């Protein structure tokens, strides 16, 4: 049976992670939670703690901030339903690991590295049988264009990361203010 990819998107604190967790719990099979967040400050420590308390003990937990494709075999052998939360932190982690971004070429190199890692993961998922992989991400490109280059680079790379996964996704959910709708089935295709 072909693996299924689901993308859950929304704004910060919109309820997208909670929706993704409920979706995973309603899906048959062993569960894995792949956390990409890192606790660099008090705010992230608190956020991670709240996520862990909400999830409880039924998940096999993995902390993978950067190289998801490298860990895929280990993760996929232990679970049938895999929740990866979140692509935005995954992108942030790559940006921090990359170091200083001095200009457009550095941003282009970073984007290429992030997308290459992501495409490797998507390829591994596609070659796996019977997995349900649920990605969580932030939809960050709907607001004002940031006034600094670093934030614009991040916004652009995160947008391409989201678009790459959305293209491969079987379902795409958007959560706004705790209300979730499915979008992929309503996608408009223009021929020509």
Secondary structure, 3 states (H helix, E strand, C coil): CECEEEEEEECCCCCHHHHHHHHHHCCCCCEEEEECCCCCCHHHHHHHHHHHHHHCCCCEEEECCCCHHHHHHHHHHHCCEEEEECHHHHHHHHHHHHCCCCCHHHHHHHHHHHHHHHHHHHHHHHCCECCEEEEEEECCCCCCCCCCHHHHHHHHHHHHHHHHHHHHCCEEEEEECCEEEECHHHCCCCCC
